[in-house]
Amino acid sequence: MSKLFTPPRYFKDVKFHKHTDRTIGWLELFYDLVYVATLIQIGNFLSDNLTLVGFGQFLVMMFVVWWSWGGETLYQNRYVADDIWHRLLVFIQIGGVATMGLSVSGAFGDLYVQFTLGYVLVRVMTILMYVRTYFSHPESRAYAMRYIVGFAGGIAIWLAAIVLPAEVHWMAWLVAIAFETLWWARPVASETEVEDWGPDDHHMLERFGIFTIIVLGEALVKVLDDAQGTALGIEQILFGVTALVVLYALWWLYFSDTADRLYDISSNLKLSSWSYGHLFLATALVAFGVAAKKLFAETISYSGEVVTDEYRLLLTAAVVIFLLGLAMINYGLDDTLTPHSQIKRVLIYLGVAVGIGAVGLLVTPLTATQFTGTIAVVMVALVAFNIYQSVTFAEPQLEH
């Protein structure tokens, strides 16, 4: 029974199977899938509220839900815990995540209390994880206490927001997140708090990468789910090809040349840029799924009209946000471990984002297929440039 009640341990104190780097556990994968299910509901909310206000609410919910996912992810990254107590805490957390997912449609209306309580439940379980660590791993007590107090303060603000009018309570959510961020960033109080309990780099790259690939897959699932039973004609096939090309390009730009690169741990700014860049990726992929679904529906009733403004702008925003996320992630990478200039690549992504934004705003007399095809051409050119750049800079390294 002793193995069933094993206290949390710092990952560097654990010998993994065959002394290799640890991989993502089954419980972590289950946890991530539940979060992605909630992101699907946020995408459905966006699909039903394609207005400027609706898009703003979509962004707020994506940030809040991703932030709650990050809290448990950072804990699981530094500490190895998989006993009965930890599993129970995660199972209860999953209930909180599911509650948020069930409340998405009314999170800014009559279900905001329910959404709030779901978030609070997730955070309380994370606090209990750090409480266990506080008692089981004395060396990192100061580190654990930072998170306990920070999360507790955030919870207090979330609960206080319940008494606010439904139209403004979301502002308190952002205030709570700002409080947590500022609390963790405050100067250390004593020498005992200087000890850096750094992350497990391999685990972090894998966890963020797996979460991103699941969201990417769900973007395609959303289109397939709505298009089920559709008889494909020429217009639908052409649109499907162009949309898939854009999706493949999004995969290539992140997973082929970025996902396995190590972030720069020497700079808090770079580390934050790398981390928050993944929020941009997740947001973009959810928006892309909604845009592709809407545009595909337009091809079914195709009669030569130009693409609907809302759908054109949503697809544009999705790709632009994805490129901004890539720019942030690349800025956060360790320059000493990459074969090419990261700043140069950041500028390229930003430039292409501006170009695609201009296309979305100015090139209006196109059908859904023509517009998506235009975006696909730009993205393929960007992938081709990345391949050329990688090959060009890799050859000298091989000679060395």
Secondary structure, DSSP 8 states (H G I E B T S, - for coil): -GGGG---EEGGG---GGG------HHHHHHHHHHHHHHHHHHHHHHH--SHHHHHHHHHHHHHHHHHHHHHHHHHHHEE--SHHHHHHHHHHHHHHHHHHHHGGGTTTTTHHHHHHHHHHHHHHHHHHHHHHHHH-GGGHHHHHHHHHHHHHHHHHHHHGGGS-TTTHHHHHHHHHHHHHHHHHS--SSGGG-------HHHHHHHHHHHHHHHHHHHHHHHHHHHTT----HHHHHHHHHHHHHHHHHHIIIIITTTTS-B-TT-HHHHHHHHHHHHHHHHHHHHHHHHHHHHHHHHHT-SS----HHHHHHHHHHHHHHHHHHHHHHHTB-GGGSSS-HHHHHHHHHHHHHHHHHHHHH--S--HHHHHHHHHHHHHHHHHHHHHHHHHHHHHHHH-
